[in-house]
Amino acid sequence: MKKITPKAILMLLTTFPLWIYAQDQPFFKAPEGQSFVSTDLHIHTTFSDGSVWPNIRVEEALKERLDLISITDHLEYQPHRNDLPNPDRNRSFDIANGIAKKSKLTVIRGAEITRSMPPGHLNAVFIQDANKLLFPDDPIAGIEEANRQNGFVFWNHPNWETQRKDGIAKLDPMHVELIERKLLHGIEVVNFTTFSEEAIEIALENNLTMLGTSDVHKLTTWDFDILQGGHRPMTFVISKDNSTKEVKKALFEGKTMVWFKELMIGEEEYLLEVVKANISASSPSYKDDELIAKVTLKNYSANPLHLKYTGPFTFHQDGTIFKIEPYGEKSIDVKTLEIKTSFELPFELLNSVIGRKKYLSFTIKTQ
């Protein structure tokens, strides 16, 4: 048998994402006094056009440390019907929920209303009965029924090239009507491997909640290179606690952050809360009679922070743009010109998105 060397073990470990090993640390620290709930609200199984049984979706979510998922199989699109007749559109939820009850994962009932454009595909989650949303000849009736069930309805992949050849998300009159009637509550700004600045603009201009979802059909490990350091897109919800009642309430209030690859996406107000909870600066220290302050910045999250310093000071060993690794630290030498017990450091987070070509600006104070 070939002996495994320590070097080989180290190489193997470095192919796995750090967040898999940081089991005792959250993806992101929650803003003070609140919960930060990791979700994926767009998932498929063999009960529509997915490739796996519902139990696999539960096991994936547990391994990837999600807090809440929704199985959102297509209501109208049933390509496996010859092999798997599906008269009950709640069945995939029932199976997944039955398995998840023995774990920390929450599964909520959902479905995908599958239409040509407009209105395109929409997910309804936090519903009571998926069967009642099935109206083959009426594109609006299922959305109205989801609202009667007090569901949260969002527009899936508005930039999907199959329905938008140019990849540009834009509103049709039917979408405007849905928004005006308060029947549409959110929009995917990230779906699978695609990202839409236009969808972010639509969200901001129409008070829609931003979401990012996997829309996974195969295995998340395959689709998102999890063993090579990747992760599925997730929507984090800033809520009072982890209960489904509070998560649903926060979704309707738009309190979300989308995590996509290394991007953090959301409304400025809520993204600022998250970023400030996940970075700190130490007290400045000076060596002998030098006027150069050493400050340690700490990243408490599973995401690297790409920072651009925008203040008046210059640094002694770095430029104004640098990165802090996940759960990592970065020491900077700041030329303060005088001894200071504390000072402010303004930054732009270059891997954040709060609008079209807009990055989050924030300031942290040395302790």
N, C-alpha and C positions, 0 to 999 in steps of 0.2 A: 504493500500500500504506500502511495506517495505521501510523504510527510508534509503537513501544512506548516509553513514557517510563520513567525510573527509578522513579517512583512506582508505575506499573502493575506493574513487575517485583517491587517490594517487596510489593505487595498479593497478587500471585500466590504469592510464596514463603511468605507468612504463612498461606496456606490449607493448607499441607502441614505434617504433624507434624514437630516438631523432631528426633525420633529418626531420621527418614529422612535428614536432613542430617548427623547426628552418627555417620557411618559408622565413625569411628575410636574411638567410645566404646561400651561395652556398655550395654544397657538398665539394668542394675544392676551395681555392683561386687560381685564374689564375696566372701563372708567369707574372711578370711585363710587361705591354705593350701588352699582348696577351689575347686571349679568350680561355676558357677551356670548350669545348662543350660536354655535356653528350649525348651518343648515345646508341641505341640498333639496330643493323643491321641484326638481324635474328629473325623474328617473323612470326607466322603462324595464319591463320584464317580458317573459314569454307570453304574458296575457295580452300583449299587443304586438309590437315589433322588436322587442328586446330578445336577447339570446340566453338569458339566465332565469332561473326560478326565483321567486321573491326572497327566499331565505338567503340567497347569495348577496342580494342588495343589503340585507341587514348585516350580514357578516362583514361585508366590505366597509360599511359605515362604522361598525365597531372597531375594526382594525385601523381605520383612518381617523378615529376619534371624533366623529361627528356627534352632535347632540340630538339633532332632529332631522328626519327626512320625510319626504312624501313620495309614494309610488304614484306616478301620474301616467298610467297607461292610456293610450288613445281610446276614446269612446267609439269613433266611427271606423278607424283603420285597424282591421283585425286580420293581418296576413296569415296567421297560424290557425285560422278558424277550422280548417279541414282536419287538423291534427289535435287542436285544442279548442273545442267549442267553448264559448265564453258568454253564456247568457246573463251572468251576474257580473257587472262591471266593478263590483266591490271586492271581488274574490282575491285579487292580488294584495289588496290592503289587508284583508282578513288574515291571509297566510303570514304576511310580514309582521303584522301587529301581534299575532299570536306568539311568534318567535321572540320579538323584541320585548315583550312584557317581562321576560326573565332577565333583562339587561337594563343598562342605563339609557339606552337609546329610545327616543320617542318617535313613533311613526304616526303621521296624521293622514287622514283620508284625502285623496285628491284624484284628479282626472285631467286628461288633455282633450279639449274641444278642438277637433281637427277640421279646418276649413280652408278653402282657397282664399286668396287675398282679394278684397278684404273680407273678414277681418284677419285672416290668417289663423295661426294656431294660438290658443290661449289655454293656460292652466288655471284650474280652480282648485284651491286647497282650503283646508278647514271646512269641508262640506260634510253633509250628513248622509247623502245617498247619491252615488255616482250614476245609478241607473236613471234617475229622474232628469239628468242633464242631457239625455240622448234624444235629440230632435233632428232626424236626418235631413229634413227639408227646410229647416229654418235656422239661419246662422246666428240669430240673436237670442232665440228662445232659451238655449242652454245657458247662455251667459246670464239671462234674467233669472233663471231657476237657481243658478249658483248663488246669486245675490239674495234670493228669497231664503236660501239656506244659510245666509250670513257668511258666505265664503269669501275668500280673498282671491281676486281674479287678476292675473297678469298676462301680458302679451309676450309670447315666446319668440325668440330669434327674429326680431323685426327686420334684421338685415340679411336674412337667409337668402342666399343667391338663387335658390330655386324659385322664390317668390319675389325677390328684388334683384334683378339681373345685375344691377350696378353695386349691390352690397350696401346701399344707402337706406337706412331706416327713415321712413317718412309717414306722416299721418294721411290717411284717406278720410273722406267725409264720415264714413261709418265709425272710424276711431274717434273722431271729434265728437260724434253723437254719444258714443259709449262713455267718453270722459265727462261730457256735460251732464249726462244722466247719472254719473257717479257709479257706473257699472264696471269700470276698468280702474284698477287700483295700483297696478305696478307694471314694470316693463323690464325685460332682460337687457342689460347692457353688456353682459357676457353670456355666451352660450357655447358650450363644448370648448372649441379652441378659437372662437371668434370674439372680437371686441368691437363695440360700436360707439364712437364719439357722438354720432348723430342721435343714438338712443339716449345717451346721457342728456343731451340738449332737450329732447322731448320730455324726459323725466323732469328736468328742472323747470321747464316752461309750463308744464301741465300738472305739477304737484303729484307726480307718480313716483312710487317707491322703486328704487334701483335694486335689481337682483342679478346675481350671477349663478348659473347652474351648470351641472355637468351634462344634462340631457344624455346620460350614458345609456348605451344599448348593448355593448359587449361587456368587457370587464374593465373596471377603473384602472387596474394595474396596467393593462395594455394601452388603454386610451390616453392615460396621463403620465406614463413613464414613472410611476410611483417608486419603483425600485431604483430608479436613477436620480432620484431627488425631486421629482415632480409632485404635484398634488392636484386633485380635482378643483375646479372653480367652486367657491363656497360663498354663501351669503351669511354674514354675521349680523345678528340682530341685537341691538342694545335695548334690553328690556329690564323691567323691575326685578324679575326673577326668571327661573327656567320653566315656569308653568306654561302650558299651551295657551292659556288665557292671556297671559302677559306678552308672550311672543307674538300672538296674533294681533293684539292691540298695538304693539310697537311696529309691526309690519304696516298696519294701516296708517301709522303716524310717520312712516318713511325713515325710521331709525335703523338704517342698515349701512354696512360696509361690505363691498365685494372684494374678495381676494382671488386674483387671477394671475397665475405665474408669479411674478414679483411685484405686480401692481396692487395698490390699495385704492379703491374707487368708492366715492360716496359724496354726499352733500357736505359742503365745507364744515358746517356746524358739527355734524356727527363724526366726521373723519378727524377733526381737530381734537375731539374728546379722546378718541382712540389713540392717536399719535402721542398726545401728552401723557397718556397712561403708560406708554410703552418705551419712553426714553427718559433718561435722567442725566444730569451733569453733576459731577462731584464738586467739592469745594476746591478753589484754586490753591495750588501750593507753589512756593517760590524757592529756588535753590540759592543759598548764600545771599549775595547782594544783587542777584540778577533781577531784571524786571520782565521776566518771561514766565507766565503762569502755566503750570501743567494742570490740565483738566481731563478727567476721564468721563467719556460718554458711554452709557450703557444701554443696550437694546434688549428689551425684555420679551421680544416676539420671535416667532419662527420665520419671520420674513426679513431679508436684508433691508437696511435703510440706506438709500442713496441720497446723500445730503449735499446741499450747496449752501455755504455760509454767505450771508448777505449783509453782514455788519461792517463796522468801520475798522476793526482790528485786522491785522495780518497774522499768519501762522509762521512758525519757525521751521517746521519740518514737513508741512503739508501744503498743498494748494487749497483752494476754497471748495473743491469737490472731492468727496471721499465716501467710503462705504463702511457701515458697521454691520458685521456678519450677524446672522441669527443667533440670539442669546449671547451675543458677543460684546466686547468692549473696544473702545478706540481712544487712545490718548492723543490729545492735541496740545501743542505748545503755543500759547497765545501771547503775542507781544503787546502787553497792556501799557507799557511805558511808565507805569507806577504800580505800587503795591495796592492790590484791591482785594477786599475780603469777599466780594461777590460782584458778579456782573451778568448781563444778559447776552445770550447768543441767539441771534435770529437766523433761521434756516428756511430754505425751500426743500421739500421732500420731492425729489425728482422722479420717484417711482410711485407718486400719488396722482390721482386724477380727480379734479372737482368740477370740470367742465371742459369745453373744447380747448385744447392746448393750455389748460390751466393747472398749475401745481399748487399744493397746499403750502402756505407760508405759516410759520409758527415760531415762537420764541420760548426758549427754556432758560431758567436762571440757575446759575451755579449755587450749590447748597451752602 
